Amino acid sequence: MYPGISDVLNDLLGTDFSIHFPPTFGTLVAISFLFAAWTLRLELQRKEMNGLLKGKAITVLKGAPVSSGDIFWNALFGMIIGTKIGYAIFNKEVFFENPQAAILSLKGHYLSGCIMAAISGYLKYREGKQQELKEPKKEILQQFPSDLVTEFTMMAALGGLIGAKLFHLLEYWEDFIADPIGGFFSGSGLTMYGGLIVGSLTVLWYARKHAIPLLPLCDAAAPGLMLAYGTGRLGCQLSGDGDWGIVNAVAKPDWLTWLPDWCWSFKYPNNVISEGVPIPGCDGKYCYELAEGVFPTPLYEAVTCILLFFALWSLRKKITTPGRMFSLYLLFNGIERFFIELIRVNSQYHIGDFGFTQAQLISSLLIIVGIAGYSFFRPKPANQ
């Protein structure tokens, strides 16, 4: 496994980086957001060119003095970045031992944070002064949905991170109650469905605020969401973050002899959560592997969802009724996740003797909503 991208480079290029940075999982998640933003922009621009989405006139005051709010938020962002950079510089060993946990925790070097906040706030102020006019002018511009892709991505990232953490805490409620602050600010424990749901709701709220039609926006986002989920699962597989399957002691079938053994049953050596038993002869932090081979479910999900992305991408011009493409995405995503849960390790809820996972409950709802949506959003007859 590769806790950090530096470990990937060591393996591929024969280098000898001693730090595990940047985190492999976090890097793949960031790439997932970039993929989702890229495909969303392409689809929104296509719909705009075909007249399916229209821009709206907005009034911009050009040359107005920079607001104190803009300076404050710029300074706050600078402070957050500064505290983490300072912490990485002055506490290198602790930071690089577990970068993800350090970044998501409350730990930081607050003097460097204050310095960065002052610099960021001043730079915003100076930028505003340079653009300030003696008499500000009002300009009317056309704003299209594709112009807001960066904002959509930031909203999805923020909402997704919060949602992924909250859903994980709900799934492991007893652990959270035992240590609420430590559990919330720990670098581990993120639930994909929580990130998807809360991130999507945040984007929809932002779109509604800007009077963007929600169904065409959802349809445009559907292929990219599937691709982002797949690449995110690649991060789980490469880092070994604990999202693996149940023990697989079954011999590989003869018809799968072409498949590498680790694709059938894998022990996740050097996994990022140090789970399992010590690896003989290994020296360092990430020197554990599982005692028994398990189903590499993140790999299965990554391959499945990337293939489903290509399926959705090929259908995007053929399915023209608003709402149908997103309904199809919900259906595909729900089916994929429901069946992978049958061989995946997860906390279960129980109603009597019936046990189910949080993901199975959500995926079942996605299947129902997907089928209902695809049936409800029907093409209008040609004579209407």
JOVENHU-V26298 format. One record per backbone hydrogen bond with DSSP energy under -1.0 kcal/mol. NH is the residue of the N-H (numbers start at 1). CO is the residue of the C=O. If there is no record, write none. Layout:
nh	co
NH	CO
NH	CO
This chain:
nh	co
2	238
5	22
7	4
8	4
9	5
10	6
11	7
12	8
13	9
14	10
24	3
27	23
28	24
29	25
30	26
31	27
32	28
33	29
34	30
35	31
36	32
37	33
38	34
39	35
40	36
41	37
42	38
43	39
44	40
45	41
46	42
47	43
48	44
49	45
50	46
51	48
52	47
53	47
56	143
58	141
60	139
62	137
71	67
72	68
73	69
74	70
75	71
76	72
77	73
78	74
79	75
80	76
81	77
82	78
83	79
84	80
85	81
86	82
87	83
88	84
89	85
90	86
91	87
95	91
96	92
102	98
103	99
104	100
109	83
113	109
114	110
115	111
116	112
117	113
118	114
119	115
120	116
121	117
122	118
123	119
124	120
125	121
126	122
127	123
128	124
129	125
130	126
131	127
133	63
137	62
139	60
141	58
143	56
147	144
148	145
149	146
152	148
153	149
154	150
155	151
156	152
157	153
158	154
159	155
160	156
161	157
162	158
163	159
164	160
165	161
166	162
167	163
168	164
169	165
170	166
171	167
172	168
176	172
177	173
178	174
179	175
183	179
184	180
185	181
191	164
195	191
196	192
197	193
198	194
199	195
200	196
201	197
202	198
203	199
204	200
205	201
206	202
207	203
208	204
209	205
210	206
211	208
212	207
217	213
218	214
219	215
220	216
221	217
222	218
225	221
226	222
227	223
228	224
229	225
230	226
231	227
232	228
233	229
234	230
235	231
236	232
237	233
238	234
239	235
240	236
241	236
244	242
245	295
246	343
248	293
256	253
257	254
259	256
263	260
264	261
265	261
266	294
270	288
271	268
271	288
272	239
274	271
277	289
279	287
282	279
287	285
289	277
290	267
294	266
295	246
297	295
300	296
301	297
302	298
303	299
304	300
305	301
306	302
307	303
308	304
309	305
310	306
311	307
312	308
313	309
314	310
315	311
319	315
324	321
327	323
328	324
329	325
330	326
331	327
332	328
333	329
334	330
335	331
336	332
337	333
338	334
339	335
340	336
341	337
342	339
343	340
345	244
349	356
351	354
354	351
356	349
361	357
362	358
363	359
364	360
365	361
366	362
367	363
368	364
369	365
370	366
371	367
372	368
373	369
374	370
375	371
376	372
377	373
378	376
384	381
